[in-house]
Amino acid sequence: MIIGVIGGRVCSIEEAELAENVGRELARRGATVVCGGLSGIMEAVCKGALSAGGMTIGILPGDDRNAANPYVRIPIVTGIGLARNMVVVKSAEALIAIHGWYGTLSEIAYALHYGTPVIGLNTWCLSRNGESDNSIILAFDAKDAVDKAFYAVEKGAGRVDNYGHDTVNNR
């Protein structure tokens, strides 16, 4: 299973600890982590995953594989800037969003559009026309987030995009 973890390049110590715990839990459960490959949440989740024997993939925005954080084992150089956010989303079976800024919000939007489950830890809240949109599955800690990501993938959550189209069978 490949689980994406998204979040800001800059984060607090508490957010980094949360991301590290998510990475460790994903690795313990046998998942590969895919992320944007840079600093902040991305570095922390990769550090956690490697500490538990996991595999990490970093989808880099630039042309330099050396820009990857030191815990990325497979750096993928794209040279496409923020458009790489789509590659992160399409590479993952579910996403765990931790904190984050507008780049994270764009990944959440892509994921929800394409029917990829998004689990949120201290991240964006959505509303439409003044009413809550519960598309992001809320989690309370690292284990809860990983449990919910695995459950969503195993149950086929996210097979339907926001237009009601089956994203697996293209109906």
C-alpha positions in Angstrom: 0.0 0.0 0.0 1.3 3.5 -0.8 0.0 6.2 1.5 0.7 9.9 0.8 1.5 12.3 3.6 1.1 15.9 2.8 1.9 19.1 4.8 3.9 22.2 5.0 7.6 22.8 4.4 7.7 24.6 7.7 6.1 23.1 10.8 6.2 23.3 14.6 8.0 20.8 16.7 4.6 19.3 17.7 3.6 18.9 14.1 6.9 17.3 13.2 6.5 14.8 16.1 3.0 14.0 14.8 4.3 13.4 11.3 7.2 11.3 12.6 4.7 9.1 14.5 2.5 8.8 11.3 5.6 7.7 9.4 6.5 5.1 12.0 3.0 3.7 12.2 2.8 3.5 8.4 6.0 1.6 8.2 5.0 -0.7 11.0 1.9 -1.5 9.0 3.9 -2.2 5.8 2.9 0.9 3.8 5.3 2.9 1.6 5.2 6.6 2.2 5.0 9.1 -0.7 5.4 12.8 -0.1 6.8 16.0 -1.6 10.3 15.0 -0.5 11.3 18.3 1.0 11.5 19.7 4.6 9.0 20.1 7.4 6.1 17.6 7.6 7.6 15.7 4.6 11.0 15.3 6.3 9.5 14.3 9.6 7.2 11.6 8.1 10.1 10.1 6.1 12.3 10.1 9.2 9.6 8.2 11.1 9.1 5.7 8.4 12.8 5.0 8.0 13.2 4.6 11.7 10.7 1.7 11.6 12.2 0.1 8.5 9.8 1.6 5.9 10.3 2.9 2.4 10.0 6.6 1.4 9.4 8.2 -2.0 9.8 11.9 -2.5 8.2 13.6 -5.5 10.4 16.7 -5.9 9.3 19.9 -7.5 12.7 20.9 -9.0 15.5 19.4 -11.0 17.9 18.4 -8.2 17.6 15.1 -6.5 19.9 16.4 -3.8 17.1 18.7 -2.7 15.3 15.7 -1.2 15.4 15.5 2.6 17.9 13.0 3.9 15.2 10.4 4.7 13.9 10.0 1.2 15.1 6.7 -0.3 13.6 7.2 -3.8 13.8 10.8 -5.0 11.8 11.5 -8.1 12.8 14.6 -9.9 10.0 16.3 -11.8 11.1 19.8 -12.7 7.4 20.8 -12.7 7.2 22.9 -9.5 3.9 22.8 -7.6 2.3 20.7 -10.4 4.2 17.8 -8.7 1.3 18.0 -6.1 -0.8 16.1 -8.6 1.9 13.4 -8.9 1.9 12.9 -5.1 -1.9 12.6 -5.1 -2.1 10.2 -8.0 0.7 8.0 -6.6 -1.2 7.5 -3.2 -4.1 5.2 -2.4 -5.0 7.6 0.5 -3.6 10.8 1.9 -2.9 11.9 5.4 -2.8 15.7 5.6 -0.9 17.2 8.6 -1.2 20.9 9.1 -0.1 22.6 5.9 -0.5 25.7 3.8 -2.0 26.4 0.4 0.1 23.7 -1.3 -1.4 21.2 1.1 -4.8 22.6 0.3 -4.2 22.1 -3.4 -3.3 18.4 -2.8 -6.4 17.9 -0.7 -8.5 19.4 -3.5 -6.9 17.2 -6.1 -7.4 14.1 -3.9 -11.1 14.9 -3.2 -11.7 15.6 -6.9 -10.2 12.2 -7.9 -11.8 10.3 -5.1 -8.7 9.6 -3.0 -9.5 9.5 0.7 -8.1 12.3 2.7 -7.5 11.9 6.5 -6.8 15.1 8.3 -4.7 15.8 11.4 -4.8 19.5 12.4 -5.3 20.5 8.8 -7.8 22.4 6.7 -11.5 22.4 7.3 -13.8 22.8 4.3 -17.2 24.4 3.8 -19.5 25.0 0.8 -22.1 27.7 0.6 -21.6 28.3 4.4 -22.2 24.7 5.4 -19.6 22.2 6.6 -18.1 19.9 4.1 -17.0 16.6 5.8 -15.0 15.3 2.8 -11.8 15.2 5.0 -11.9 12.3 7.4 -10.8 13.7 10.8 -8.3 11.8 12.9 -7.1 12.5 16.4 -3.6 11.1 16.5 -1.1 9.2 14.3 -2.5 5.7 15.0 -6.1 6.9 14.3 -5.0 8.5 11.0 -3.2 5.4 9.8 -6.1 3.2 10.9 -8.5 5.4 9.0 -6.3 5.5 5.9 -6.0 1.7 5.8 -9.7 1.3 6.4 -10.6 3.7 3.6 -8.3 1.9 1.1 -9.4 -1.5 2.1 -13.1 -0.6 1.9 -12.7 1.1 -1.4 -13.6 4.6 0.0 -12.7 7.2 -2.5 -13.9 5.3 -5.5 -16.3 8.0 -6.4 -15.3 11.6 -7.2 -17.2 14.7 -6.2 -19.4 14.4 -9.3 -20.5 10.9 -8.4 -18.4 9.2 -11.1 -16.8 5.8 -10.3 -13.0 6.6 -10.5 -12.1 2.9 -10.7 -14.4 1.8 -13.5 -14.7 5.2 -15.2 -18.5 5.3 -15.0 
